[in-house]
Structures are given as structure tokens and as C-alpha cells.
Amino acid sequence: MLVKQLSVFMENRPGRLYKLTNALGKEGIDFVTLSIADTKDFGIVRFIARDNDRAYEILKREGFTVGQTELIGVEVVDEPNALAKVIETLEEKNINIEYLYSFVLTNYNTAKILMRVENTEAALKVLEEKGIKLLSEKIL
């Protein structure tokens, strides 16, 4: 199972993040996750929205440079070393993680981990074999 993430490339200057969040918010689009990676001049805003398809269309209409990426999502118990066990599972098969981020839903005792890996098919296979719960957008 894969989770669709939207990525927006934009200049790192005042007002740009507001324009993005406001464009989605005024259309009733809610964020599930949000991550920002920046350099001095540019940034990449990565997120998953409650309605990714609609968010994509809104941002394109507003002139943003937006792309879609598929991530692997896993769910682990919210406790120390749970993330390390997932990473170890991938490292045993020499699968590199390009980036990841996580979040916790407070009314559950689990953490959600979203990651981009170099070999998605191999990563899915090894995670399934180890019994690690995979996520889809529907259960975020």
C-alpha cells in the first residue's frame, strides 16, 4: 500500500507559505501531515491532505509548482525503538531511506511513519514479510 504525498517547490520568502495554506484552507482542505525542507532561497513543502486530488488541482490553479510522490506508510506502537526496528528491517536488505517523517494521532497509541525509499517494491515486500502494518491514504 502506498500513500500519495503532494510536494510544492517554492521560493523561501515571506508570504509564500501563507498563500499555500490559505489557498487550501479557504477551500476546506485540511492537512494530515506537513513538512518543510528549505535552503536559503527555495523550499519544498511536503504534505498529505484529506483530499489530495482536490488539493493538487487548487494549487495548480493558484500557480504553484506541485508534484505527487508515493510514500510507504507504516504504523508502529508509539514507544521507544519502534522506528529503529522498521529502519533495521530495511537496512538488513540494503534499502536506503531517502527521507521520512512521522506523526502521532493522540487518540491512538500508534505512530505513523511516512518514508520515501530507493526501492519501493523491495521495501514493501520486506515490511510485509516482517508483519509491519502498512498504511494507505484511507486510514490516515
C-alpha positions as CSV (number, residue, x, y, z in Angstrom):
1,M,0.0,0.0,0.0
2,L,1.3,3.4,-0.8
3,V,0.3,6.9,0.4
4,K,0.2,9.8,-2.1
5,Q,2.1,12.9,-0.9
6,L,2.0,16.4,-2.6
7,S,5.2,18.4,-2.9
8,V,5.3,22.1,-3.6
9,F,8.5,23.8,-4.7
10,M,8.6,27.5,-3.9
11,E,10.7,30.4,-3.1
12,N,11.7,30.8,0.5
13,R,10.3,34.3,1.1
14,P,7.6,35.9,3.3
15,G,4.0,35.2,2.4
16,R,4.5,32.1,0.2
17,L,3.6,29.6,2.9
18,Y,0.6,31.7,3.8
19,K,-0.5,31.7,0.2
20,L,-0.3,27.9,0.0
21,T,-2.1,27.2,3.3
22,N,-4.8,29.8,2.7
23,A,-5.5,28.6,-0.8
24,L,-6.2,25.2,0.6
25,G,-7.9,26.3,3.8
26,K,-10.4,28.6,2.2
27,E,-11.5,25.6,0.0
28,G,-12.0,23.4,3.1
29,I,-8.8,21.3,2.6
30,D,-7.3,20.0,5.8
31,F,-3.7,18.8,6.3
32,V,-3.0,15.3,7.7
33,T,0.8,15.9,7.6
34,L,3.0,18.8,6.7
35,S,6.8,19.0,6.4
36,I,9.0,21.8,5.1
37,A,12.6,21.4,3.9
38,D,14.4,24.6,3.0
39,T,17.5,26.1,1.6
40,K,18.4,29.8,1.6
41,D,16.4,30.6,-1.5
42,F,13.9,27.7,-2.0
43,G,11.9,25.2,-0.1
44,I,9.9,22.1,-0.6
45,V,6.6,21.8,1.3
46,R,5.6,18.1,1.5
47,F,2.2,17.2,2.8
48,I,-0.8,14.9,2.7
49,A,-4.2,16.5,2.7
50,R,-7.6,15.0,3.5
51,D,-8.4,15.3,-0.3
52,N,-5.1,15.2,-2.2
53,D,-6.7,15.2,-5.6
54,R,-8.6,18.4,-4.9
55,A,-5.6,20.0,-3.2
56,Y,-3.5,19.3,-6.2
57,E,-6.0,21.0,-8.5
58,I,-6.3,24.0,-6.3
59,L,-2.6,24.5,-6.1
60,K,-2.1,24.1,-9.8
61,R,-4.9,26.7,-10.4
62,E,-3.1,29.1,-8.0
63,G,0.1,28.8,-9.9
64,F,2.2,26.6,-7.6
65,T,4.7,24.1,-8.8
66,V,3.2,20.9,-7.4
67,G,4.0,17.2,-7.8
68,Q,2.9,13.9,-6.4
69,T,5.1,11.2,-4.8
70,E,4.1,7.8,-3.5
71,L,5.4,7.1,0.0
72,I,5.4,4.0,2.1
73,G,3.4,4.5,5.3
74,V,3.7,2.2,8.3
75,E,2.1,2.2,11.7
76,V,4.1,1.2,14.8
77,V,3.3,1.3,18.5
78,D,4.2,4.7,20.0
79,E,7.1,3.6,22.1
80,P,10.9,3.9,22.1
81,N,12.8,1.9,19.5
82,A,9.7,1.2,17.3
83,L,11.1,3.4,14.5
84,A,14.6,1.8,14.8
85,K,13.0,-1.7,14.2
86,V,11.4,-0.5,11.0
87,I,14.7,1.1,9.8
88,E,16.6,-2.1,10.7
89,T,14.2,-4.2,8.6
90,L,15.0,-2.1,5.6
91,E,18.7,-1.8,6.3
92,E,19.0,-5.6,6.5
93,K,18.0,-5.7,2.8
94,N,20.2,-2.7,2.0
95,I,17.2,-0.5,1.2
96,N,18.0,3.2,1.6
97,I,15.5,5.7,3.0
98,E,15.7,9.0,1.2
99,Y,13.6,10.8,3.7
100,L,10.9,10.2,6.3
101,Y,8.7,12.0,8.7
102,S,6.2,10.8,11.3
103,F,3.2,11.9,13.3
104,V,1.1,10.6,16.2
105,L,-2.6,10.7,16.5
106,T,-3.3,11.3,20.2
107,N,-6.4,9.2,20.4
108,Y,-4.5,6.1,19.3
109,N,-1.3,4.7,20.8
110,T,0.5,4.4,17.5
111,A,2.9,6.5,15.4
112,K,2.5,6.8,11.6
113,I,5.8,6.9,9.7
114,L,5.9,8.0,6.0
115,M,9.0,7.3,4.0
116,R,10.4,7.6,0.6
117,V,12.8,4.8,-0.3
118,E,15.0,3.9,-3.3
119,N,13.4,0.6,-4.0
120,T,9.7,0.8,-3.1
121,E,8.7,-2.8,-4.3
122,A,11.5,-4.4,-2.3
123,A,10.7,-2.3,0.8
124,L,7.0,-3.2,0.7
125,K,7.9,-6.9,0.4
126,V,10.3,-6.9,3.3
127,L,7.9,-4.9,5.5
128,E,5.0,-7.2,4.8
129,E,7.2,-10.3,5.5
130,K,8.1,-8.8,8.9
131,G,4.4,-8.2,9.7
132,I,4.8,-4.4,9.9
133,K,1.4,-2.7,9.4
134,L,1.3,-0.8,6.1
135,L,-0.9,2.3,5.7
136,S,-2.9,3.7,2.8
137,E,-4.4,7.2,2.5
138,K,-7.7,5.9,3.6
139,I,-6.5,5.1,7.1
140,L,-4.5,8.2,7.7
